[in-house]
Amino acid sequence: MTKEQWYFINTGTNDAAYNMAFDECLLRWHSEGKIPPVLRFYTWTPAAMSVGYFQKVEGKIHTENIKHHGFDFVRRLTGGRAVLHDHELTYSVVVSEDHPEMPKTVTEAYRVITKGLLEGYRNLGIDADMAVPEGKLQQTGSAVCFDEPSWYELVIGGKKAAGSAQTRKQGVILQHGSVPISMDDDVLFDLFAFPNEKVRDRSKEKFKEKATSMEEYLGRELSLEEVEDAFYQGFEKGLDIELVPFELTDEQKQEVKMLAKEKYESDEWNFSLSKKGVK
């Protein structure tokens, strides 16, 4: 039986505004019927912090320290909490809400898409599982994405290993997520606002008990190419699809650059939403 073909594009490393603009353009092009479902891989240069669409910045995020480290800062189109995108593989999936394999609820759609991540981890010899918390999820109020797993996110030995976020617009699902190869907890916790050092240190110690990375689990270094190959094959198997290469036209490239400049580089988008409330 012939498998459904999805586009695949690895855009390599770009800055935060370009990365978020690219995902939004993929969503738009799919809604307009210009492209089939698509899987994208990408990385970030410089490293960047992204915050969720509804997330408050003031009093939660230490923006001066982000600048001090030379990192980018951007607000995502999707929900969820803050993520430091550094030594990781980032993925995005764009697919119609009406796709026959896509459930109507957000959590169940997570379950389907996360199968690709699960198979990717297994290709690397990592015994990962989907998080299925008992009862109602307990929210700590933390601004840090990896503080606790949500429904059907990936855990390794009970620790959160990948953070994903989703939105649905124009009849299309956009899910993207961070798959850490390694994490620097000291740098990460330098980017959040705490009332004092004691609270910061206590929060960091708790975090270490809740989150992990691929290199920490395996006890060895991984190349980005090794990780990309594992997850490429993982998505093909987990979603039962065939990936075919996708290249942008010059017009599409210009569209991404324009959206990055006009929206995702602007303080109005990145900071005002959390002050005024999302309209």
N, C-alpha and C positions, 0 to 999 in steps of 0.2 A: 504493500500500500504506500502510495506517495505521501511523503510528509509535507505539511504546510511550510512554505518558504517565508521566512522573515528576513528583513534587511539587517545587516550587521555593519557597524562602523566603529572603528577605534580612532578617536580623535586625538590620542596622545595627550600631551600636557599643554594646558592653557591656563589663563588667569581665571579668577572666580566669576567675573562678569560674563566672560565668553562662555564658560561652562554652563552657567544657568540659562543664558540666552539660547544656547544650542538645544537644551532640553525643551524649552518652551516652543522653539520653532519646530522641533520634531512633533510635538503635540499638535500644533496648528496644521502642519502639512498632512498629518494623518487624518485629522478631522475634515480636511478639505479633499481627502481621497487621493492625494498626490503620492503617498507612499504607503506600503503595507505596514503591519506591525514591525517594530524595530528594536533591536538591542544595541546599546552603545556602551563602550568602555572608555574611561578617561581618567586622567590624573591632573594635579594642580601645581602650577608654578607661578608665583610663590605659593607655599602652603597657605591655607585659608580657613577661616572659620565661617561656616554658614549657620544661620539661625532659621527657625521655622517661620512660616508665614504669619502666624499669630503671636510669635514670641516677643516678650518685652526685652528690650536691650538695656535701658536705663536702670541702674541698680543691680543688674544681673550679669552683664558682660563688661569686662575690663577693657574698654576700647583702646585706652592708651597703651596697655601692654601688648595688644595686638599689633599696634603700630611699631612699638619698640622691637618686637621680634621680626618685623618686616613682613608680616602676614597680610593677606587680603581679608576683606570682610564683605559678606553678601547675604542678603535675605533670599531664601528659597521661595519658590512658588508653592511648595508643599508644606505640610504641617510638621509637627515634631519639635524637637529641641536642638540645641547647639551641637555642632560637630566640628572637630578640628580635622581638616583634610590634609594629611601630611604623607606618611609612608603607607599608602593604601592603594587599592584598586576601587574606583567608583564605577557603578553601573547605572544605567537607566533603561527602563522598559516602557515602551509606548504602544498601547493596544486599545482597540475600541471596547467600550463598555458592552457592546452588543456581540462581542466575539463569543462563539459558542462554548469556549472553554473557560470564559471568565465569569465567575459568580457575581451576583448583584451586590453583595455586601463587601465593604472594604476589607474586613478581617479575612473573609474567605478568599478574596482575590489575593491578599497577601500570601495565603497558604499555597495557592497555585504557583505564583511567581517565585516564591521562596524555594520551591522544589529545585529550581535551577541553581540557586546558591548552595543548597544542601548537597547536590551532586558534585559541585565544584570543590567543596571542602573534602568530600570523600575521595575525589581524584588526587588530592594531596596527602591522603592517608590520615585525615583528621576526622575523628569520630564526633561529628556535629549532629545536633537534633533541633527540631522546631520547638520553640517555647510554647507551652500550653499551660499558662498559669491557672491555678485552681481558683474558682470563684471570680470575684471582681478584681481587676487589676488595682494594686495599691500604688497610688501616685505620691511620690515623695516631695514633689514641688521643686526638685532639682532642675537646674537649667541645662544639665549635662546629659546628652543623648544616651550615653552608654551606662548610665546609672542603673537601669533596669530594663529587662526585655519586655516587649509588647507581644501581643498575640502573633504566633507563627514567625517570630524573628529567630535568628540562629543563635544557639547556645552551645558552648563546648564545656563539658563538665559542669554544667549549671551556670556558667558565666557567659554574659552576653558577648557575642563575637562579631556581629554585624548590625548596623543600624540603618533602617529603611524608612522612607516617608512616601506618602501617596497623596495625589489629588485627582479629582475628576472634573474636567472642563470640556465643553463642546462635544460631549459624548465620548470622551477619550480618557483612559486611565494613564496617568504618568506615575510610575514608581521608580524612585532612584534611591541608591543607598551606598553606604561606606563599608568597605570590607578591609579592615586594618591588617596590614602585614606585620607592623609593629606599632607600639604606642609609647610615647614619652609622657608619663603621668605628670612629671614636674612642669613641663611646658604647658600641658593641657590645663592644669589647675592654676597656672599663672594668668590665664585668660578670662577667669571668672571673678566676679566681685564677691568678696566675703567680708563680714564685719571685722574680723581680726585673723591673725595667723593661726591661732589655736583652732578656730572653726575650719579654716582651709585645710590644715593638716589632718584633722579628724575626718573631714569629707574625703580627702585623698586616700586615706587608709581604708575607708569603707568602699571606695571606688575600686581599689585593687582586688577586693574580695568579690566584686560583681562583674568585672570586665576582663577580657583577655584578647590576645591576638594570635595569628597563625604562628609566628616565630616563637612566641612564648610557649605555645603548646608543643611545637615540634622540637624546640631546643636547637634550632639551626636557622641559618639565614636562607631567605627565599629571594629569587630574582623576580622582578616584575613580569618578565616573559613567562616564567614557570607558572605564576599565578594566573596570568591572562589565559594561557593555554588550558589550564585546569578548569577555569570557569566558563570558557568558550564551549568546551565539550560538555560541561555540566549543564549549561542552559539548553543546549541541543537535546540532551537526554531528558532532563527534568521537565521541559516543556514539550517534548516530542516534536521538535521542529528541525528544519534545515536552515542554517544561516547562509545567506549569500551576501557578497560584498556590496556596499553602498558608498557612492561618492557624490558629494554635493556639486551642483552646477555653480558657475560663477555668481549667478543671481542669488542662489540660496546662501552662498558664503557671505555675500554682501548683506543679506537680510539678517543673518546672525550677528554680524559686526554692528549693524545699525541698532538692533535691539539691545545688545550689550552696552553700547554707549549711552543710548537714550534712557534706558531703564535700570539696568543692573549696576551701572557705575554711579548712579545718582543717589545722593543722600536722602532725597525725598522717598525713594523706594526702600532703601536699606534701613533708615532710621525713623521716618515719620510714622509709619504704620503702627509701631508699638506705642507711640505717644498719643495718637489721635483715635486709635481703634481702627480696625479694618472695615472698610465700607463695602 
